[in-house]
Amino acid sequence: MLATFLDLFVSGAALISGTLVLGLLLGVLSTLFARTTPRQALRTLAAFDIGSGATKVLVAEVDSLGVIVGSPLYEAEKPMAYKADAQAHGGSLSEGIQGRGLELVQALVAKARELGATEASGIATEVFRTAPNGRAFLDQISAKTGIAITILSQEHEARLGLATAEALIGTALSYDAVWDSGGGSFQICARQEGIPSRTAPIASVPLRCFTGKLGTTPSLERLLVQVQSRPFDLKSTPNPVTSEQAARLVAVLASELGPAPKWLRHGTVVAIGGWNCIFAVTLRTLRQRLPGFDIGAAGEGHSEGDEGAGGKGGAFTMDDARRALDAVVGATDEQLLPIAGTSADAEGPNLVVGKVALLVAVGSHLGLDRIVFRTATGGCAGLFALGEFKEMSHSLP
């Protein structure tokens, strides 16, 4: 009897021991699998946004849903004045700007390859929709770099801006629309009423938009030609601009806008862009020329300088924007240089007044109340998120 009991005890102990070992082994394998599977699902992608006034690139590890995982590996915004060049050459892109533009994209592609990017995708905006040789130039870039570049319509550009904001902000803020303003055009876009963020795929959800063919370059052109009666040259400076001239510019810009939709009146918009955009310039004006202004006063809690590279942004009201315009009139290029910036990628102080005036013109026309700015590398983050753009990606040469 005792021997039988001991045999059963030993057998049971062995069974229990085996079960524990098996459980431990499965646990280790499960942990290893959990650690490696997400990593295997990531792709290192490069997104290119070739705009009317700058070329932007974002290189990042992206999951299967198009969401950036971790910090971007590389992001840059390089000025390239395609819109101004086209205006100076009868609407077409000159050979000079095409050569410089191609060299820039080739350099950015090489950088992306160094960082391990295996796929790339690109979009182009306003000036390439209108320049007679815009498509041919982009085809040349594709042939030299292997990047498929799609020229976006205004509607698709608006959708890309909304996708970018949703990718960067998620549900952290409540807002009525997203405002993206570039070198040659702007888009203000939102999901149709009743379709809240992330309840439907951004690639197919119905949108409501307000757009215009006004941007940094057209604003400077209107200031020089229509307000100051001078010939247009991107390198010319209108400064110092008088208060009367600034008010006239706002009126000229507003006269080119369509009827203001009711859904934007008294609204809060999220604005996206980089160092040179109209929103960042307005924020720097408020911080530098209006002592005591707090870019986090609206509850955003950002530190001084966040409207520059690497920061997340800030918030201001339309009354603040009008004060910013008053603060830059009468100033010289030298006085506005700290607002424009002194880095190699900063646009000149001759554009400062036109940028702030454009923001005031559009925001006042629409009756907006508040603008919350978030830094973004063009529409690159949205390009990752939009499923309909994935087919443009292919291996880098």
Backbone torsions as a table, in degrees:
resi	resn	phi	psi	omega
1	MET	NA	-46.5	179.8
2	LEU	-62.8	-40.9	179.6
3	ALA	-62.9	-41.2	178.8
4	THR	-63.0	-41.3	179.1
5	PHE	-62.5	-43.1	180.0
6	LEU	-64.6	-39.0	178.0
7	ASP	-61.1	-44.1	179.7
8	LEU	-64.6	-38.5	-179.4
9	PHE	-64.1	-45.8	-179.8
10	VAL	-63.7	-42.8	179.7
11	SER	-62.8	-42.4	179.7
12	GLY	-65.1	-40.6	179.5
13	ALA	-63.6	-40.8	179.1
14	ALA	-63.3	-40.9	179.9
15	LEU	-64.2	-44.1	179.2
16	ILE	-63.7	-43.7	179.9
17	SER	-61.6	-43.0	178.9
18	GLY	-63.4	-39.2	179.4
19	THR	-64.7	-41.1	179.0
20	LEU	-64.1	-43.6	179.6
21	VAL	-62.9	-43.9	179.5
22	LEU	-62.6	-42.1	178.9
23	GLY	-63.1	-41.7	178.8
24	LEU	-63.3	-42.2	179.6
25	LEU	-63.1	-44.0	178.6
26	LEU	-63.5	-36.6	178.8
27	GLY	-64.0	-43.1	178.9
28	VAL	-63.3	-45.6	179.6
29	LEU	-62.5	-39.3	179.4
30	SER	-62.8	-41.7	179.5
31	THR	-64.2	-45.3	179.2
32	LEU	-62.6	-40.7	180.0
33	PHE	-64.2	-41.6	-179.6
34	ALA	-64.8	-33.1	-178.4
35	ARG	-76.6	-32.5	-173.6
36	THR	-93.3	-30.2	-175.3
37	THR	-61.6	-49.8	179.1
38	PRO	-59.2	-38.9	-179.7
39	ARG	-62.6	-40.7	-179.6
40	GLN	-66.3	-25.0	-177.4
41	ALA	-82.1	-11.7	-177.9
42	LEU	-80.6	147.4	172.9
43	ARG	-125.7	144.7	175.5
44	THR	-94.6	112.0	-173.2
45	LEU	-117.6	154.9	174.8
46	ALA	-122.6	124.4	178.9
47	ALA	-111.7	133.0	-178.5
48	PHE	-119.0	131.9	177.2
49	ASP	-121.5	103.8	-178.4
50	ILE	-96.6	99.7	-174.6
51	GLY	-97.3	-178.8	-177.4
52	SER	-70.5	-24.0	-177.9
53	GLY	-125.4	-8.0	-177.9
54	ALA	-160.4	155.5	173.8
55	THR	-110.3	127.5	-177.4
56	LYS	-115.8	147.5	177.1
57	VAL	-140.1	143.2	176.4
58	LEU	-137.2	123.8	177.4
59	VAL	-114.6	126.9	-175.6
60	ALA	-157.3	161.9	170.1
61	GLU	-86.2	129.4	-171.3
62	VAL	-128.4	139.3	179.0
63	ASP	-85.9	-175.9	-174.1
64	SER	-67.5	-16.3	178.7
65	LEU	-94.8	2.1	-179.3
66	GLY	83.9	16.2	-179.1
67	VAL	-93.8	132.7	178.4
68	ILE	-69.9	130.4	179.6
69	VAL	-105.2	121.8	-177.8
70	GLY	75.4	-165.7	179.8
71	SER	-82.3	147.7	176.4
72	PRO	-57.3	145.8	177.6
73	LEU	-75.9	-30.3	-179.3
74	TYR	-165.5	139.3	172.9
75	GLU	-148.5	141.7	-177.6
76	ALA	-154.8	151.4	174.0
77	GLU	-130.4	113.2	-175.1
78	LYS	-112.8	118.5	179.6
79	PRO	-58.4	136.0	174.6
80	MET	-153.1	105.0	-166.9
81	ALA	-82.0	66.8	179.8
82	TYR	-63.2	-43.8	-176.4
83	LYS	-62.8	-47.2	179.9
84	ALA	-63.9	-39.1	179.0
85	ASP	-63.0	-43.6	179.5
86	ALA	-64.1	-39.7	178.8
87	GLN	-63.9	-31.3	-179.1
88	ALA	-83.8	-7.4	-176.9
89	HIS	-129.5	41.9	174.1
90	GLY	66.6	22.4	177.8
91	GLY	99.3	-15.5	-179.5
92	SER	-98.3	157.2	177.0
93	LEU	-81.8	130.8	-178.8
94	SER	-72.6	161.9	177.2
95	GLU	-63.5	-33.3	-179.6
96	GLY	-63.3	-49.0	-179.0
97	ILE	-68.2	-32.4	177.5
98	GLN	-65.7	-41.6	179.1
99	GLY	-64.0	-45.0	179.8
100	ARG	-67.6	-38.4	179.8
101	GLY	-64.8	-41.7	178.8
102	LEU	-64.3	-44.1	179.3
103	GLU	-60.4	-39.6	-179.7
104	LEU	-64.4	-47.8	-179.3
105	VAL	-63.7	-40.3	178.4
106	GLN	-60.5	-40.2	179.0
107	ALA	-66.2	-40.1	179.8
108	LEU	-69.4	-35.8	176.1
109	VAL	-64.4	-42.1	178.3
110	ALA	-61.3	-39.7	178.2
111	LYS	-64.1	-43.0	179.2
112	ALA	-62.2	-40.4	179.7
113	ARG	-64.3	-40.7	178.6
114	GLU	-58.9	-33.1	-177.4
115	LEU	-86.7	3.5	174.7
116	GLY	94.6	11.5	178.6
117	ALA	-63.6	131.9	-179.6
118	THR	-108.2	-17.8	178.7
119	GLU	-138.7	151.6	180.0
120	ALA	-141.5	154.1	178.6
121	SER	-147.4	147.5	-177.3
122	GLY	-141.5	151.4	174.2
123	ILE	-131.7	156.9	176.5
124	ALA	-132.6	154.3	-170.5
125	THR	-122.9	-144.8	-161.5
126	GLU	-42.1	-57.5	-172.3
127	VAL	-63.2	-30.1	-179.3
128	PHE	-78.6	-15.3	172.9
129	ARG	-75.9	-27.4	-172.1
130	THR	-108.6	-29.3	-178.7
131	ALA	-68.8	128.5	-179.4
132	PRO	-56.7	-31.7	-179.4
133	ASN	-104.8	15.8	-178.6
134	GLY	-63.6	-46.3	-178.9
135	ARG	-65.4	-40.7	-179.7
136	ALA	-63.4	-38.3	178.5
137	PHE	-65.2	-43.7	178.8
138	LEU	-65.3	-35.6	175.9
139	ASP	-62.8	-35.7	177.6
140	GLN	-65.5	-41.8	177.1
141	ILE	-60.9	-44.0	180.0
142	SER	-61.7	-41.4	-179.2
143	ALA	-65.8	-34.6	-176.7
144	LYS	-84.6	-25.4	-173.3
145	THR	-117.3	-19.2	-176.8
146	GLY	82.8	8.0	-179.8
147	ILE	-93.5	124.1	174.8
148	ALA	-78.1	125.3	-176.3
149	ILE	-119.0	125.4	178.6
150	THR	-104.9	132.3	173.4
151	ILE	-82.8	118.8	-177.4
152	LEU	-84.9	141.9	169.7
153	SER	-73.9	169.1	177.2
154	GLN	-57.7	-41.5	-178.4
155	GLU	-64.2	-44.6	179.9
156	HIS	-69.8	-31.8	176.1
157	GLU	-66.0	-39.1	176.8
158	ALA	-63.7	-42.5	179.0
159	ARG	-62.9	-38.7	179.0
160	LEU	-64.3	-41.1	177.8
161	GLY	-62.3	-42.2	178.5
162	LEU	-64.8	-42.4	178.5
163	ALA	-62.4	-38.1	178.7
164	THR	-63.5	-46.6	180.0
165	ALA	-63.1	-42.8	-179.7
166	GLU	-65.7	-34.7	178.7
167	ALA	-68.7	-35.5	-176.6
168	LEU	-84.7	-32.2	-171.6
169	ILE	-105.4	-36.2	-176.0
170	GLY	65.3	-130.4	-179.4
171	THR	-106.9	19.5	-175.7
172	ALA	-71.5	-22.9	-177.6
173	LEU	-129.4	153.3	172.6
174	SER	-103.6	124.6	-177.1
175	TYR	-149.9	162.6	-175.8
176	ASP	-95.7	-25.2	-178.0
177	ALA	-165.8	171.7	177.4
178	VAL	-118.3	133.9	-176.9
179	TRP	-116.1	122.1	177.2
180	ASP	-123.4	121.1	-177.5
181	SER	-127.5	125.9	-176.0
182	GLY	-120.0	-152.2	-176.3
183	GLY	-74.1	-28.7	-175.2
184	GLY	-129.6	-7.0	-178.3
185	SER	-161.7	170.7	175.1
186	PHE	-139.8	157.5	177.6
187	GLN	-139.1	133.0	172.8
188	ILE	-121.6	121.0	-165.6
189	CYS	-141.1	149.6	175.8
190	ALA	-151.0	159.0	170.6
191	ARG	-65.3	149.9	177.6
192	GLN	-56.7	149.6	-179.1
193	GLU	-55.2	134.8	180.0
194	GLY	93.4	-2.3	178.1
195	ILE	-119.5	87.1	-177.3
196	PRO	-67.5	165.9	-177.4
197	SER	-56.0	134.7	171.6
198	ARG	71.0	8.6	175.4
199	THR	-90.6	-7.8	176.5
200	ALA	-147.4	148.5	-178.7
201	PRO	-59.3	132.6	-177.6
202	ILE	-62.8	-26.6	-177.1
203	ALA	-66.1	-24.9	-174.3
204	SER	-127.0	-4.8	-176.2
205	VAL	-67.1	140.9	176.7
206	PRO	-64.2	139.9	-177.5
207	LEU	-119.1	160.8	166.2
208	ARG	-126.5	132.6	-169.9
209	CYS	-137.8	153.1	168.9
210	PHE	-128.4	120.1	-174.3
211	THR	-129.2	164.4	178.0
212	GLY	-160.0	152.8	179.0
213	LYS	-93.9	53.1	176.0
214	LEU	-127.2	135.5	178.7
215	GLY	-152.7	-163.3	-177.0
216	THR	-58.6	-47.8	-177.6
217	THR	-68.5	-48.7	176.6
218	PRO	-58.3	-34.3	179.8
219	SER	-65.4	-43.2	176.5
220	LEU	-64.4	-40.5	179.8
221	GLU	-61.5	-43.8	179.0
222	ARG	-63.8	-38.3	-179.5
223	LEU	-65.7	-47.0	-178.2
224	LEU	-69.8	-48.6	-170.8
225	VAL	-83.6	-53.7	-173.0
226	GLN	-83.3	-30.2	-177.4
227	VAL	-95.3	-45.5	-176.1
228	GLN	-100.5	-1.3	178.0
229	SER	54.6	47.8	179.0
230	ARG	-124.5	157.7	177.6
231	PRO	-69.5	150.8	-178.9
232	PHE	-82.7	133.4	173.4
233	ASP	-154.5	125.8	-176.5
234	LEU	-59.3	-25.3	-178.7
235	LYS	-88.5	-9.2	179.7
236	SER	-72.9	149.2	177.4
237	THR	-111.2	135.5	175.7
238	PRO	-88.8	-4.1	-172.9
239	ASN	-80.5	145.8	-2.3
240	PRO	-78.6	138.5	178.8
241	VAL	-94.0	133.1	179.6
242	THR	-79.5	164.5	177.9
243	SER	-61.2	-39.4	179.7
244	GLU	-65.1	-40.6	179.1
245	GLN	-66.9	-39.0	178.4
246	ALA	-63.8	-42.9	178.6
247	ALA	-64.7	-38.9	178.1
248	ARG	-64.6	-40.8	178.9
249	LEU	-62.4	-44.6	178.3
250	VAL	-58.4	-42.2	-180.0
251	ALA	-65.8	-41.3	179.3
252	VAL	-62.9	-46.5	-179.5
253	LEU	-64.0	-43.2	-179.0
254	ALA	-64.0	-32.0	-178.9
255	SER	-67.3	-18.0	-179.2
256	GLU	-93.4	1.2	-178.3
257	LEU	-93.2	151.7	176.8
258	GLY	-76.2	174.8	178.6
259	PRO	-56.2	138.5	-178.2
260	ALA	-75.5	126.5	178.3
261	PRO	-73.8	146.6	-177.7
262	LYS	-66.9	-29.2	-174.4
263	TRP	-68.9	-13.0	178.3
264	LEU	-98.4	-14.0	-176.8
265	ARG	-63.4	133.3	-177.5
266	HIS	61.6	24.9	-176.5
267	GLY	-90.1	164.2	170.6
268	THR	-108.5	127.2	179.4
269	VAL	-118.0	146.9	170.3
270	VAL	-93.4	124.4	179.3
271	ALA	-105.7	139.4	-178.6
272	ILE	-123.9	150.0	178.7
273	GLY	164.5	-177.5	-179.2
274	GLY	-107.5	-161.2	-175.6
275	TRP	-55.8	-39.6	-172.2
276	ASN	-88.4	-4.0	-173.7
277	CYS	-71.0	163.9	-175.6
278	ILE	-63.3	-29.0	-177.4
279	PHE	-75.3	-43.7	178.2
280	ALA	-65.1	-40.0	178.9
281	VAL	-64.2	-40.8	178.1
282	THR	-64.5	-42.1	178.2
283	LEU	-63.5	-42.5	178.9
284	ARG	-66.3	-34.7	175.9
285	THR	-61.5	-46.5	-179.6
286	LEU	-62.0	-42.4	-177.5
287	ARG	-70.8	-40.5	-173.1
288	GLN	-86.0	-33.0	-171.7
289	ARG	-110.4	-3.8	176.2
290	LEU	-125.6	87.5	-177.2
291	PRO	-54.6	135.9	178.6
292	GLY	95.0	-12.0	178.3
293	PHE	-69.9	133.1	-178.1
294	ASP	-112.8	113.1	-178.4
295	ILE	-69.3	-9.5	175.5
296	GLY	-104.1	12.1	-174.7
297	ALA	-63.1	-24.2	-178.0
298	ALA	-87.2	14.3	175.8
299	GLY	96.1	9.3	-177.8
300	GLU	-85.8	-25.9	173.8
301	GLY	68.1	36.1	-179.9
302	HIS	-97.0	153.2	-177.5
303	SER	-87.6	167.0	-178.9
304	GLU	-58.2	133.3	177.4
305	GLY	91.8	-0.8	-177.4
306	ASP	-65.6	-15.9	179.1
307	GLU	-76.5	0.7	177.7
308	GLY	-97.8	-168.9	-178.8
309	ALA	-62.4	134.2	176.2
310	GLY	90.7	-14.6	178.8
311	GLY	-92.6	176.3	-177.9
312	LYS	-101.3	-19.6	176.8
313	GLY	129.7	-150.6	-178.0
314	GLY	-175.2	-175.1	-176.7
315	ALA	-137.3	149.1	176.6
316	PHE	-157.2	161.7	178.2
317	THR	-96.4	169.6	176.5
318	MET	-67.9	-30.2	173.5
319	ASP	-62.0	-39.6	175.7
320	ASP	-61.4	-42.0	-178.9
321	ALA	-62.3	-40.2	178.5
322	ARG	-67.0	-35.2	175.0
323	ARG	-65.7	-36.3	178.1
324	ALA	-63.5	-40.9	178.8
325	LEU	-63.9	-42.1	176.8
326	ASP	-60.6	-30.9	-175.2
327	ALA	-77.7	-17.9	-178.8
328	VAL	-102.7	-12.1	177.1
329	VAL	-70.4	145.6	-179.6
330	GLY	81.0	-1.1	-177.2
331	ALA	-93.9	148.1	177.8
332	THR	-87.3	170.9	175.8
333	ASP	-57.0	-43.0	-178.8
334	GLU	-61.9	-39.4	-179.7
335	GLN	-72.0	-27.6	-178.7
336	LEU	-92.6	-6.4	-177.6
337	LEU	-58.6	-42.0	178.3
338	PRO	-61.3	-28.8	178.0
339	ILE	-74.5	-43.3	179.7
340	ALA	-67.3	-39.0	-177.9
341	GLY	105.9	155.2	-175.6
342	THR	-114.8	2.6	179.9
343	SER	-73.6	166.1	-178.9
344	ALA	-63.0	-25.6	-177.2
345	ASP	-95.6	1.8	-179.6
346	ALA	-82.2	138.6	174.4
347	GLU	-77.9	162.1	-169.6
348	GLY	-74.6	162.8	177.8
349	PRO	-67.7	-15.6	177.8
350	ASN	-67.9	-13.2	-179.0
351	LEU	-97.7	-8.8	-170.8
352	VAL	-61.1	-52.0	-176.9
353	VAL	-61.7	-43.3	179.5
354	GLY	-62.1	-36.6	179.5
355	LYS	-67.0	-48.1	-179.3
356	VAL	-65.9	-38.9	179.2
357	ALA	-63.7	-37.9	178.5
358	LEU	-63.9	-43.6	177.9
359	LEU	-61.1	-44.8	-179.9
360	VAL	-63.9	-42.1	-178.0
361	ALA	-62.8	-48.9	-177.6
362	VAL	-70.1	-47.8	-178.1
363	GLY	-62.5	-40.3	179.2
364	SER	-70.2	-40.4	178.6
365	HIS	-58.9	-38.3	-177.9
366	LEU	-85.5	-13.2	-178.4
367	GLY	72.9	31.7	179.1
368	LEU	-68.0	152.7	176.7
369	ASP	-100.4	-43.5	-167.6
370	ARG	-145.9	144.1	178.5
371	ILE	-125.0	127.6	175.9
372	VAL	-111.7	116.2	-175.1
373	PHE	-97.5	135.3	174.2
374	ARG	-129.1	131.3	-179.7
375	THR	-68.8	141.3	179.8
376	ALA	-151.2	147.8	176.7
377	THR	-89.8	79.8	-176.6
378	GLY	56.9	-142.2	178.2
379	GLY	-98.8	21.3	-173.0
380	CYS	-64.2	-42.6	179.9
381	ALA	-63.6	-36.7	177.0
382	GLY	-68.8	-32.6	178.3
383	LEU	-63.4	-36.8	175.0
384	PHE	-63.8	-39.1	-171.6
385	ALA	-80.7	-26.1	-174.5
386	LEU	-82.1	111.8	-178.3
387	GLY	-58.6	-33.3	-177.0
388	GLU	-68.4	-14.7	179.2
389	PHE	-94.0	-9.3	-175.8
390	LYS	-64.1	-30.7	-178.3
391	GLU	-66.8	-15.1	177.9
392	MET	-78.5	-15.3	-176.6
393	SER	-79.4	139.0	171.8
394	HIS	-154.0	170.0	-172.9
395	SER	-62.1	141.5	175.2
396	LEU	-69.4	145.3	-179.3
397	PRO	-70.4	NA	NA
